[in-house]
Amino acid sequence: MRKRRREAVALERWQVVQTALQEGMSEAARQHKRARSTVQRLVRRWEQRGMEGLCNQPRGPQQPIGQQVQELIVDLKLGQPGRSCEKIRRLMEELGCPVSRQTVWRVLSERGLARVQEREPLRRFVHSQPNDLWQLDLMEDESTAAGKVHLVAALDDHSRFCVGAKFVRRKGEVPVLGALAEFLGRWGLPEAVLTDRAVMFFGTQELPSGMTTYQMALDALGVRAAFAAPYKPRTKGKVEKFFSFVQRDFLDEVRDQVRSLEDLNGRLSQWLQWYNQQRPHASLAEGAPARHYRASRRSAPENLESVLAVEQSRRVGRDSHISFRGKRLAVPPQYLGQRVWLRLLGDHMTITANNRTIAQYSVANL
């Protein structure tokens, strides 16, 4: 069995080498989804030793590791069962006990603690260019020391680059569209955005598809609104997998430590730098997402926030106040009895009358 496996690996590598010799290193890396340095190494091994050089080489004797190091690896796993071998390897390095990922896996396997990887979908589709499609979703109801939060995130389908992620207090179109405005403002406009069929995106019988604020905003921006097929969660598999990774690699490490929503988002921003710039991804030939992503050529318009803002109407009461989320908000007395418009995006509210701004509020704590 091992011999057949060894021969199959060598044959697969020979196909990479053959492409490199005929069409060049870069084309071989692209076709076979390998890093260019890997292709160069395989060609060098073939030139030096032929097909034998492409076979897996037998490992030397494993160096024994101390009992204390083994127990530390096990403790790190038991402390957070969702930790991957790579996460534990990084933590061990931070603790001054560097070990390889293979060593971590071996120790955990001997104790029956190695996490079995989820099977990849049988059919995978990846868009050919950055910004062809973003996947946007909401991870709901996560408990932290700073209270319950929800995570809005968008992932580029081609590169797995996270174009934005932000924890918010409320779930609904106002905070979600506010986060989306930040993502679009930073990276520009994609060709399409894929979401599930939640009411705020897709609409209801009372608010037909095509009439949600989200859909009208994307239409105004020249971005196609795409929706996942009903009862097929794998359509959004990349962002769902990203959420699972956020939970076990980031959130489980900090949820009991954060002091505020701002603290949580600050830590998330640092973690995203690592995820986008450094974390190797198996689907990217072990390259980091940033190596495969570039900002869109279509920059967001200056009126982006007004396009994405959710509008609501209120009548000014006799006390020159309007009602919002059970609170009374003051407006200038000359608008008493008149109808005014609330433009909501993220944590910000602008109140207008006759196309003039008459008041502004932060709604973060309302």
C-alpha positions in Angstrom: 0.0 0.0 0.0 2.8 2.4 0.9 4.7 1.6 -2.2 1.6 2.3 -4.4 1.1 5.6 -2.6 4.7 6.5 -3.1 4.5 5.8 -6.8 1.3 7.8 -7.2 2.8 10.8 -5.5 5.9 10.6 -7.8 3.6 10.4 -10.8 1.6 13.4 -9.7 4.8 15.4 -9.2 6.2 14.3 -12.6 3.1 15.9 -14.2 4.0 19.2 -12.5 7.6 18.9 -13.7 6.5 18.0 -17.2 4.3 21.2 -17.4 7.2 23.3 -16.0 9.6 22.0 -18.6 7.1 22.5 -21.5 5.3 25.7 -20.5 7.4 27.3 -17.7 7.5 27.5 -13.9 4.7 30.1 -13.5 2.3 28.2 -15.7 3.0 24.9 -13.9 2.4 26.7 -10.6 -0.9 28.1 -11.9 -2.2 24.9 -13.5 -1.3 22.6 -10.6 -2.0 25.1 -7.8 1.5 24.8 -6.3 3.8 27.6 -5.1 6.4 28.5 -7.7 9.2 27.6 -5.2 7.6 24.1 -4.9 7.7 23.7 -8.7 11.3 24.8 -8.8 12.2 22.3 -6.1 10.5 19.5 -7.9 12.3 20.3 -11.1 15.6 20.4 -9.3 15.0 17.0 -7.7 14.0 15.5 -11.0 17.1 16.9 -12.7 19.3 15.5 -9.9 17.8 12.0 -9.4 15.1 11.4 -12.0 11.8 9.8 -10.9 13.4 8.5 -7.7 13.9 12.1 -6.7 10.2 12.8 -6.9 9.3 10.0 -4.5 8.7 10.8 -0.8 12.0 10.3 1.0 12.0 8.1 4.1 12.1 10.2 7.3 15.0 9.9 9.6 14.6 8.7 13.2 12.2 11.0 15.1 13.8 13.1 17.9 12.2 12.3 21.2 10.5 15.2 23.0 10.3 15.7 26.7 7.3 14.7 28.8 6.8 18.3 30.0 6.6 19.5 26.4 4.1 16.7 25.5 2.0 17.6 28.5 2.0 21.3 27.5 0.8 20.4 24.0 -2.0 18.3 25.5 -2.9 21.1 28.0 -3.2 23.6 25.2 -5.5 21.3 23.2 -7.7 20.5 26.2 -7.9 24.2 27.2 -9.5 24.9 23.8 -10.5 21.7 22.0 -11.1 23.6 18.8 -7.4 24.6 18.5 -5.7 23.3 15.3 -2.2 21.8 15.3 -0.9 24.9 13.6 -2.5 27.1 16.3 -0.9 25.0 19.0 2.5 25.2 17.2 2.3 29.0 17.2 1.3 29.0 20.9 4.2 26.7 21.8 6.6 29.0 19.9 5.3 32.0 21.9 5.9 30.1 25.1 9.5 29.4 24.2 9.0 25.7 23.3 9.2 25.6 19.5 8.0 22.3 17.9 6.9 21.4 14.4 3.2 21.0 13.4 3.9 17.3 12.7 5.2 16.9 16.3 2.0 18.5 17.7 -0.1 16.2 15.5 1.9 13.1 16.6 1.5 13.9 20.3 -2.2 14.6 20.0 -2.8 11.5 17.9 -1.1 9.3 20.5 -3.7 10.7 23.1 -6.6 10.4 20.7 -7.0 14.2 20.6 -6.1 15.0 16.9 -8.9 16.8 15.2 -10.1 15.0 12.1 -10.3 17.4 9.2 -13.6 18.0 7.5 -14.0 16.5 4.1 -13.8 19.0 1.3 -16.9 19.4 -0.9 -16.7 17.0 -3.9 -17.2 19.9 -6.3 -15.5 23.2 -5.8 -15.8 26.4 -7.8 -13.5 29.4 -7.6 -13.9 32.6 -9.5 -11.0 33.3 -11.7 -10.2 36.9 -10.7 -10.2 39.0 -7.5 -13.4 40.9 -6.9 -15.4 38.8 -9.3 -17.5 37.8 -6.3 -17.5 38.6 -2.6 -19.3 36.4 0.0 -21.0 38.4 2.7 -22.5 36.9 5.8 -23.4 37.4 9.5 -22.1 35.2 12.3 -24.7 35.6 15.0 -25.0 35.5 18.8 -21.4 35.1 20.1 -21.0 35.6 23.8 -18.0 37.6 25.1 -16.9 39.3 28.3 -18.0 42.6 26.6 -21.5 41.2 25.9 -23.3 39.5 23.0 -22.0 40.4 19.6 -22.4 39.5 15.9 -19.7 39.4 13.2 -20.2 40.9 9.8 -17.6 39.6 7.3 -17.0 39.6 3.6 -14.5 37.2 1.8 -13.2 37.5 -1.8 -14.1 34.2 -3.5 -11.0 34.0 -5.7 -8.3 34.7 -3.0 -10.0 34.0 0.3 -8.8 37.5 1.3 -11.1 38.9 4.0 -12.0 42.3 2.6 -13.6 43.2 5.9 -14.8 41.9 9.3 -16.5 43.8 12.1 -18.2 42.9 15.3 -21.5 44.7 15.9 -24.1 44.9 18.7 -27.2 44.5 16.7 -28.1 42.2 13.8 -30.1 43.8 11.0 -29.6 45.8 7.8 -28.4 49.0 9.5 -25.2 47.6 11.1 -24.7 45.1 8.3 -24.9 47.8 5.6 -22.7 50.1 7.7 -20.0 47.4 7.8 -20.4 46.8 4.0 -20.0 50.5 3.4 -16.6 50.3 5.2 -15.5 47.3 3.2 -16.5 48.9 -0.2 -14.9 52.2 0.8 -11.6 50.5 1.4 -11.3 47.9 -1.4 -13.6 49.2 -4.1 -16.6 47.6 -5.8 -16.8 43.9 -6.7 -18.7 42.6 -9.7 -21.1 40.7 -7.4 -21.9 40.0 -3.7 -23.2 36.7 -2.6 -25.5 36.4 0.5 -28.0 34.0 1.9 -31.8 34.7 1.6 -32.2 36.5 4.9 -35.0 39.1 4.9 -32.6 42.1 4.9 -30.9 40.8 1.7 -33.6 39.0 -0.2 -36.9 40.5 1.0 -40.3 38.9 2.0 -43.7 38.5 0.5 -44.6 42.0 1.7 -41.2 43.4 0.5 -40.6 41.6 -2.8 -37.1 40.6 -4.0 -35.5 43.6 -5.7 -36.9 46.1 -3.2 -34.7 45.8 -0.2 -32.4 48.6 0.7 -29.5 46.2 0.1 -30.6 45.3 -3.4 -31.4 48.8 -4.5 -28.1 50.0 -3.1 -26.1 47.4 -5.0 -28.1 48.1 -8.2 -27.3 51.8 -7.8 -23.6 50.9 -7.4 -23.5 48.6 -10.4 -22.9 45.5 -8.3 -24.9 42.4 -8.9 -26.7 40.9 -5.9 -26.4 37.1 -6.0 -28.2 34.7 -3.6 -27.4 31.2 -2.3 -29.6 28.5 -3.5 -32.2 27.5 -0.8 -31.1 24.7 1.5 -27.6 24.5 0.0 -25.2 26.0 2.6 -22.2 25.0 0.6 -22.9 27.8 -1.9 -21.4 30.1 0.8 -18.9 27.5 1.9 -15.9 29.8 1.9 -17.3 32.4 4.3 -18.9 29.7 6.5 -15.5 28.0 6.8 -13.9 31.3 7.6 -16.4 31.8 10.4 -15.5 28.4 11.9 -11.8 29.4 11.7 -12.5 32.8 13.4 -14.3 31.0 16.2 -11.6 28.5 17.1 -8.5 30.5 16.2 -9.5 34.0 17.3 -12.7 34.2 19.3 -12.2 31.3 21.6 -8.8 32.8 22.6 -10.1 36.3 23.4 -13.8 36.1 24.2 -13.2 36.0 28.0 -10.6 38.8 27.9 -12.1 41.7 25.9 -13.2 44.8 27.8 -15.4 46.4 25.2 -16.6 46.2 21.6 -13.8 48.6 20.5 -11.3 46.3 22.2 -12.7 43.2 20.4 -12.6 44.9 17.0 -9.1 46.2 17.7 -7.9 42.6 18.4 -9.8 41.4 15.3 -8.0 43.9 13.1 -4.6 42.6 14.2 -5.7 39.0 13.7 -7.0 39.8 10.2 -3.6 41.3 9.3 -2.0 37.9 10.1 -4.8 36.0 8.4 -4.6 37.9 5.1 -0.8 38.5 5.0 0.8 35.5 6.6 -1.5 32.5 7.1 -0.8 29.8 4.4 -3.9 28.5 2.7 -4.1 24.9 1.3 -6.4 26.0 -1.6 -3.8 28.7 -2.5 -0.8 26.3 -2.8 0.1 27.3 0.8 0.3 30.9 -0.1 -1.3 33.7 1.9 -4.6 35.3 0.6 -2.9 38.7 0.2 -0.6 37.2 -2.5 -3.7 36.5 -4.6 -5.8 39.6 -4.0 -5.7 43.2 -5.3 -8.1 46.1 -4.7 -10.8 46.6 -7.3 -10.2 49.0 -10.2 -13.7 50.4 -9.6 -13.5 52.7 -6.6 -16.5 53.4 -4.4 -18.4 56.6 -5.2 -18.3 59.6 -2.9 -22.0 59.2 -2.1 -21.4 55.6 -1.0 -22.8 56.1 2.5 -26.0 57.8 1.3 -26.6 55.0 -1.2 -26.4 52.3 1.5 -28.2 54.2 4.3 -31.5 52.9 5.5 -34.2 55.5 5.5 -37.1 55.7 7.9 -39.8 58.4 8.4 -40.9 60.0 11.7 -43.3 62.7 12.7 -42.0 65.3 15.1 -44.1 65.4 18.3 -45.4 68.3 20.3 -42.4 68.3 22.5 -40.1 68.7 19.4 -38.9 65.1 19.7 -39.1 62.0 17.6 -39.2 58.4 18.8 -36.5 55.9 18.0 -35.9 52.5 19.7 -38.0 53.6 22.7 -35.9 56.8 23.2 -36.9 60.4 22.5 -34.5 62.4 20.3 -34.7 66.2 20.0 -35.0 68.1 16.7 -35.2 71.9 16.2 -38.6 73.2 17.3 -39.5 74.8 14.0 -40.1 71.2 12.7 -42.9 70.5 15.2 -45.6 68.4 13.6 -43.7 67.9 10.4 -42.5 64.6 8.9 -38.7 64.1 8.9 -36.4 61.4 7.5 -33.9 59.3 9.4 -30.9 58.1 7.4 -29.3 55.2 9.3 -25.9 53.5 8.6 -23.8 51.7 11.1 -23.8 53.6 14.3 -24.7 57.0 12.7 -28.1 58.7 12.3 -28.7 61.8 10.2 -32.1 63.5 10.5 -33.2 65.5 7.4 -36.1 67.7 6.5 -36.6 69.3 3.0 -33.3 67.8 2.0 -31.5 69.6 4.8 -29.6 68.0 7.7 -31.3 69.2 11.0 -29.8 66.8 13.6 -27.3 64.0 13.9 -27.0 61.2 16.5 -24.8 58.3 17.4 -27.1 55.3 17.8 -24.5 52.9 19.1 -26.0 52.8 22.6 -29.7 53.5 21.7 
